[in-house]
Amino acid sequence: MKKYSKIPYLALFLLLCFYSCNSKPLAPIKPPDSIGNLKLGKYKTGKEALKEIFMLHGRKMGLINGYVANYEEKDGKATVYYSVAKHEKLAKRLIDWMVKRIGNSHEIFKGLKKEQTGSQTFYSVYGMSQKHFFLCKDDKVIWIAADLQVANLVIEDFVKKII
């Protein structure tokens, strides 16, 4: 009978222990309790939220934290995809990439427009019976999808809360 050394298994076990002890959990980011007249419903934070954001784009994008939050009231609904990039330059590049990708001839999103509320510049598009807004603030990348009847109130209130 052949004897196998336990050293490789022990080394692998120690490596896994070291990795799991040194991987920092994501600091929780809590979404606002309300946006406009919409109340916070279900939401995901941290790695669970990033997994959903990555699935939407089909790739990882240098994001390190975030949340996906659903808001609802009888007037309408909105979803906020809020992510933190590794650094501010990356956040800006991601927004520039979205602008370029959507452009003037995207099959889902139409009417790309650069807008401003207060001192915050953002982009808006229409698609899937909603108005969508996307912007970056420092190292944050934010996409908001809101029903048409609440869209403008949602973006104005959200921007006030992040500035």
C-alpha positions as CSV (number, residue, x, y, z in Angstrom):
1,M,0.0,0.0,0.0
2,K,1.3,3.4,-1.0
3,K,1.6,6.1,1.6
4,Y,0.9,9.7,0.7
5,S,2.4,12.7,2.4
6,K,0.1,14.8,4.4
7,I,2.2,17.9,3.8
8,P,0.5,19.1,0.6
9,Y,-2.9,18.8,2.2
10,L,-1.7,20.7,5.3
11,A,-0.1,23.4,3.2
12,L,-3.4,23.8,1.2
13,F,-5.4,23.9,4.5
14,L,-3.1,26.6,5.9
15,L,-3.2,28.6,2.7
16,L,-7.0,28.5,2.7
17,C,-7.1,29.5,6.4
18,F,-4.7,32.4,5.7
19,Y,-6.8,33.6,2.8
20,S,-10.1,33.5,4.6
21,C,-8.7,35.2,7.7
22,N,-7.2,38.0,5.6
23,S,-10.1,38.7,3.2
24,K,-11.8,41.7,4.7
25,P,-15.6,41.6,4.7
26,L,-17.2,44.5,2.8
27,A,-18.2,47.4,5.0
28,P,-22.0,47.5,4.8
29,I,-23.5,50.4,2.8
30,K,-27.1,51.1,3.7
31,P,-29.3,52.6,1.0
32,P,-31.5,55.6,1.9
33,D,-34.8,54.7,3.6
34,S,-36.7,56.7,0.9
35,I,-36.1,58.5,-2.4
36,G,-38.7,61.1,-3.2
37,N,-42.0,59.6,-2.0
38,L,-40.8,56.0,-2.6
39,K,-40.0,53.8,0.4
40,L,-37.1,51.3,0.6
41,G,-38.1,47.7,0.0
42,K,-35.8,44.8,-0.5
43,Y,-32.2,45.4,-1.0
44,K,-28.8,43.6,-1.3
45,T,-25.5,44.9,-0.2
46,G,-21.8,43.9,-0.6
47,K,-20.8,40.9,-2.6
48,E,-24.4,39.8,-3.2
49,A,-25.2,43.2,-4.8
50,L,-21.9,43.2,-6.8
51,K,-22.8,39.8,-8.2
52,E,-26.1,41.2,-9.5
53,I,-24.4,44.3,-11.0
54,F,-21.7,42.1,-12.6
55,M,-24.4,39.9,-14.2
56,L,-26.0,42.9,-15.8
57,H,-22.8,43.8,-17.5
58,G,-21.5,40.3,-18.1
59,R,-18.2,41.1,-16.6
60,K,-16.4,42.4,-13.5
61,M,-15.5,46.0,-13.6
62,G,-13.2,47.0,-10.8
63,L,-16.0,47.6,-8.3
64,I,-15.3,46.8,-4.6
65,N,-18.7,47.4,-2.8
66,G,-22.2,48.5,-3.4
67,Y,-25.9,47.9,-3.0
68,V,-29.0,47.2,-5.2
69,A,-32.1,48.7,-3.6
70,N,-35.7,48.6,-4.7
71,Y,-38.1,51.5,-3.8
72,E,-41.9,51.4,-4.2
73,E,-45.0,53.4,-3.5
74,K,-48.4,53.5,-5.1
75,D,-47.1,56.1,-7.5
76,G,-44.3,54.0,-9.0
77,K,-41.1,52.1,-8.5
78,A,-37.4,52.6,-8.8
79,T,-34.2,50.5,-8.5
80,V,-30.8,51.9,-7.5
81,Y,-27.6,50.2,-8.5
82,Y,-25.0,51.9,-6.3
83,S,-21.4,50.7,-6.5
84,V,-18.0,51.8,-5.3
85,A,-15.1,51.6,-7.7
86,K,-11.5,51.0,-6.8
87,H,-10.7,54.7,-7.4
88,E,-12.3,57.9,-8.8
89,K,-10.7,57.6,-12.2
90,L,-12.2,54.2,-12.7
91,A,-15.6,55.5,-11.8
92,K,-15.3,58.2,-14.4
93,R,-14.1,55.7,-17.0
94,L,-17.0,53.4,-16.3
95,I,-19.5,56.2,-16.9
96,D,-17.7,57.2,-20.1
97,W,-17.9,53.6,-21.2
98,M,-21.6,53.5,-20.6
99,V,-22.1,56.7,-22.5
100,K,-20.1,55.3,-25.5
101,R,-21.8,52.0,-25.3
102,I,-25.3,53.4,-25.2
103,G,-24.6,56.2,-27.7
104,N,-27.3,57.1,-30.2
105,S,-28.1,53.6,-31.5
106,H,-28.6,51.2,-28.5
107,E,-31.3,48.5,-29.0
108,I,-32.7,48.9,-25.4
109,F,-31.9,52.5,-24.4
110,K,-32.9,55.6,-26.4
111,G,-32.5,59.3,-26.1
112,L,-29.2,59.6,-24.3
113,K,-29.0,63.1,-22.7
114,K,-26.5,64.9,-20.5
115,E,-28.3,66.7,-17.7
116,Q,-27.6,68.5,-14.4
117,T,-29.3,68.9,-11.1
118,G,-27.6,71.3,-8.7
119,S,-23.9,70.8,-9.2
120,Q,-24.2,67.1,-10.2
121,T,-24.0,66.1,-13.9
122,F,-25.7,62.9,-14.9
123,Y,-26.9,61.1,-18.0
124,S,-30.5,59.9,-18.7
125,V,-32.0,57.4,-21.2
126,Y,-35.3,55.8,-21.8
127,G,-35.9,52.1,-22.0
128,M,-38.0,49.2,-20.7
129,S,-40.9,51.7,-19.9
130,Q,-38.6,53.6,-17.4
131,K,-36.3,56.5,-17.3
132,H,-32.8,55.6,-16.4
133,F,-30.1,57.9,-14.9
134,F,-26.4,57.2,-14.4
135,L,-23.7,59.2,-12.9
136,C,-20.5,59.1,-10.9
137,K,-19.8,61.0,-7.7
138,D,-16.2,60.6,-6.5
139,D,-15.5,56.8,-6.6
140,K,-19.2,56.0,-6.7
141,V,-21.0,54.7,-9.9
142,I,-24.8,54.9,-9.7
143,W,-27.5,53.8,-12.1
144,I,-31.2,54.5,-11.2
145,A,-34.1,53.0,-13.1
146,A,-37.4,54.7,-12.3
147,D,-41.0,54.6,-13.5
148,L,-41.7,57.6,-15.7
149,Q,-44.2,59.3,-13.3
150,V,-41.6,59.4,-10.4
151,A,-38.4,59.6,-12.3
152,N,-37.5,63.3,-12.0
153,L,-38.4,63.4,-8.3
154,V,-36.3,60.3,-7.7
155,I,-33.1,61.7,-9.3
156,E,-33.4,65.1,-7.7
157,D,-33.9,63.6,-4.2
158,F,-31.2,61.0,-4.6
159,V,-28.6,63.5,-5.8
160,K,-29.4,65.7,-2.8
161,K,-28.8,62.7,-0.5
162,I,-25.4,61.9,-2.0
163,I,-23.9,65.4,-2.3
